[in-house]
Amino acid sequence: MAYGKQTTAIHGLLAEFDKPEALVDMARQARQEGFTKVEAFSPMPIHALDEAMGLTNKLPLFVLLGGLAGMFIGAALQYWVSVIEYPTNIGGRPWLSWPSFIVPMFETTILFAALTAVFGMLIMNGFPQPYHPLFHVKRFAEATRSRFFFLIQAEDPKFDATTTREFLARRKPLSIEEVPN
């Protein structure tokens, strides 16, 4: 959806639950039903929720790749400085003395891995996001305190307002609300 364009009148349907087990069960059933554009909101981590929604965390792989890139960049920087740009033979040691490269390589590995973790997390979470259509739903403020919410977005190919509402109602949520765009 392009910025400024509204393709649907609503953002989706939001179901409210009072127990984490109900939210996990809702996520499993929505996945089995074929919904793909869904989101779950909880005031605490629920470990079974990622699996129920079929989510995989790619951040550890990115952090590993960032750390490896940092290690190789640190080695290349040390090589360039010690062998190419400013070669100084002290005490007859070889130009490429890898034991002296270990500490700077370690430091650049940690630096690149940490930066990859921070910026990767921000990008993957979609931050910063100063506006979201869920902010129009007054009950959604309880997502940070005591309630659990499940959103099926209108962009989902299987979304139909009537049948999706019936699907959510069969799961006995505390409430179902339309989220305006």
Secondary structure, DSSP 8 states (H G I E B T S, - for coil): --TT--SSSEEEEEEEESSHHHHHHHHHHHHHHT--SEEEE-SS--HHHHHHHT----HHHHHHHHHHHHHHHHHHHHHIIIIIIS----TT--SS-GGGGHHHHHHHHHHHHHHHHHHHHHHHHT---S--GGGG-GGGGGGGTT-EEEEEETTSTT--HHHHHHHHHTT--SEEEEEE-
